[in-house]
Amino acid sequence: MKKLIALFAVSAVASTSAVAGIALSGAASVSYDDNGTSASATSYDADITLVGTAGGTTFTYSMDVDRASPATTAASMATVIGPVTVSADMFDEVSMDTTTSGGQQYESTDTGVTVSLDAPIGDATIGLDNSGNVTVSGTWSGVTLSHTVQDGSDKTTGSASIAGMDIALTNDGGSSTWSIGTTVSGVALTLDSDQDITAAFGVAGNTMTVSHVSATASASAKAGTANGDGANGYGKMAVTSAKAYSTVAISRDLTSGAALSATYSSKDDSLTLKASVAF
């Protein structure tokens, strides 16, 4: 009980500033997880993003500040010259999660430059990055499509709203995934190709979301290469099987500008309480 009282002894101040083309935003949260029968834990998160704009050029810098020494999480710059957009990712994020079942075997380099051209072909955009990947994307008759030609395997994504349903499809190197979302009697429902289901009730600022996460089958590792240029790209680590479970999350926005949420998971019979604020 003392842990719960301590969690909600939270105060937050939010502000937004913009001086000479510079905008500052961020978010912070504190979470308490009773972890079911395991030892409870409290975690913190705080992030800040700085955006500077001069004419048609924008620089974005983000950092994680909930630590002894703030750490850079993103740094990018984009500029528009007529129909051409040039964007540069200057920070190499650690995108590989070695603790996740089925994650990559090798880290990929995330820095690079992309040049995009708004072509007069039905609102299409053609992009070329420094790795030689070519992407064609656009929206036609309400359907958004994107196709990337790259080493190893091509990738195609598509989305559309048809008869009240939001449909998204992805084919990555021959492997397809999909999701369908719709609203029935005020309940927002989502179903995907992994057989995961979510149902959201309520109104903005006061919601309850019920989710079912399907079971995961085990899978063998796929050998990749450090350059990601083989048939399996950067490779995949073995997948550990997991049982299906359900979650119930209740979220409430407060007049103070903060938000409170409580999430129960049947995976480990745990309850997580979270207080957050964004500015």
N, C-alpha and C positions, 0 to 999 in steps of 0.2 A: 504493500500500500504506500509506503514511503517513496518508492520508486515512481509511482504514478503521480503523487503530489509534486515531486521534484520536476517531473517532465513538464507539467503545465504551469510551472513558475517561470514562464517565458514572456519576455517583452520584446517588441520589435519596432524599429523605426524605418520607414521607407521614404525614399526621396528620388527624384529624377532631376538631372541637371543637363543643360546644353549651353556650352559657351563657345562661341566662334567656331561652329561646325563640329563640336565635340559632344557626344552623348554618352552618358554613363548609365548602365543598368546592371542588375544582378539578382541573385536569389540566395536565400539561406534557409536551412531547416535543421531540426533536431528530431531524432527518432528513438523510441524505446521499444525494444523487441523482447518479449518474455521468453522467446525461443522454446516454448512448450516445456518439456521436461529437462531441457538443457539450461545452462547458465544464461541469465538475461544479459542484454548488452545495450548500450546507448551509443548512437553514432551521430556525427555532425557533417554538414555539407554547406559550403559557402562559395559562391562563384561571382565573379565580376567581369563584365564585358565593356570595353571601351571602343566606340566607333567614331572615327574622324572622317569628315567629308569635305572635299574641296573640289568644286565644280562637278565633273563627272567621275571623279575618283573617290573611292571609299576604302579606308583601311580599318580592319577589325582585329582587335586583340582581346583575348580572353585568358583568365587565370583562375586557378583553384586556390583559395586563400584560407581554407580551414586546416592549416598546418603551420609548423614553425617557420618555414620559408615558402612563400607563395610560389606556385609552379605554373608555367605557361601551359595552356591547353589548346590554344589556337592562335594563329597569326596569318592573316590573308589580306590581299589587296586586289581590287578590281577597278578597271577603268573602261569607259565607253568612248569609242572613237567612231562616230557615225554608226554604221550598221555592225561594227566589229566590237566585241567585248573581250578584253584580255584580263584573265584572273590568275593570280599566283598564290599558291599555298606555300607559306614559308616555314611552317613548323611541322616536323615529322612526329606525328602522334604515335603513341604505342597502341596500335589497333589490335594486336594479338593478345587474347586472354588465355594464358596457359592453364588457368584453373577451370576452364569451361570444357565440358565433354563435347567433343566434336569440333573444337576450335582449330585454328590454323597451326601447322607445324612450324612455319617460318614467318618472320615479320616482313611486311611489305613496306616499301618506301612511299610515304604519303605526300611528300613535297612535289611540286611540279607546276607547270604553267599550261593553261588551256586557252586557246584562241577560238572564239565562237563567232559565227556569221549569221545574222538574221537574213535568210534567203527569201526572195519573193516567190516562194513555192507553197502557197497555202499556209502561211505563218510558220514555216519550218525554220529550225535553227540547226546549223551544221557546226560541230565542234571538233577540234583537233588538239590533243595534248602532247606533251613532250615525250610520251612513251610510244607515240604512233597510233594510239587508239582514236578512232573516228566515231562520233556520235551524231545521229540525226534524230531530232525530236520535234514535236509539234502537236497541235490540236486540230483535228478535222471532224466536222459534224458532231461535236461534243465528245469525241473520243481522243484521249491523249496517248500518244505512242512515243517510245524512245527505243532506238536500236543502236547498240555499241559494237563496232567491229574491233576485236582485240585479239592478241596472241592467246593461244590456248583454246578459248571458247568465246563465242559471241553471246551477248546478253540483250534480251528484248523485254520491255515492260509496257503495259497498257492499262488504262483505267477509263471508266465511263460510268455515267449515271443513266440507268435505263429503267423506266417504269417504277421509279421510287427506290431502286436498288443501286448501291454504289459497288461497282465490281472492279477488282484489280487483279491483273495477271502478270506473272514474271516467268520467263524462261531463261535460265542461266546455264549455258553449255549443255542443253538437252534436258535439264531437270526443271520441271514446272511447279510453280506454287500459285495459289489463288486465294482471294478472300472476297466475301460478299457481306455487305452491310445494308440494313434496312430498318425502318421504324414502324412498329405496329402498336397502335393504341398508346402512343407516347413512350413506348419502350424501345430503345435503340439496341438492335441485335446484330451481332457479328459472328460469322462462321468462316473458318479458313480450311485450307487443304490438309492441315495437321489435325483436323477435327477439334480444334479449340473453339470454344463458344463463350461469348460475353453478352450480358444483358445489363443495360444501364437504365435506371429509373430516376425520376425526380426532375428538378429544373436546375438551371445553371446556378452554381453556388451551394446547392444542397442535393447531393446525389448519392445513390447506392448502386454499386456495380457488382454483379455476381458473375464469376468466371469459372469455367471448367477447362483445365489443362489436361490434354490427353496423355496417355502413357507413351513413353519413348522406348523404342526398340534398340537393342545394342547393335553396333556396326563396327566393322574393322577399320583400322587406320588406312589412309591413302597416302603413299609416299609422294612428297612434292620436292621442289627445289628452292634454293635460297633466292633465286631470281624470279621464281614463279613462271618460268617459261616451259614447263613440261605439261604433259597431258592433265595432270592433277593440280596445276598451278602451284600454290604455296603449300599444298597438302592439307590433309585433315587428320586430326587426332582421333583415336577410337572413341566411339560413343558408348556411354554407360547407360544401361537400361534404367528406367525410372517408372514408378507407378503413377497413375492418373491422380489428380487432386483438384480440389475446388477452393476458391477464395471468395470472400465477401468483404467489400471495401465501402465504408461510409465516409463522405467528405463534406465539410461544412465551411463556407467562407464566413469570416467574422467582420463586424463593422470596423474593427481596428486595422483591417487590411491584411491580417494573417489568415491562414487556413488550417483547420484541424482535420485529421483523418484517422480512422481506425480500420485496420485490415486483419481479418482472421484467415488463416490458411490451414486446410486439413492435411497438408503435406507433412507438417511437423507439429500440428495442434498448437500453433503459435498465434499470438496477438501482437500486432505492431501499432504503436501510437506515434503520430507524427505531427509536428507543428512547423509550418513553413511560411515564408513571406517572399514576395517578388517585387522588384521595383524597376 
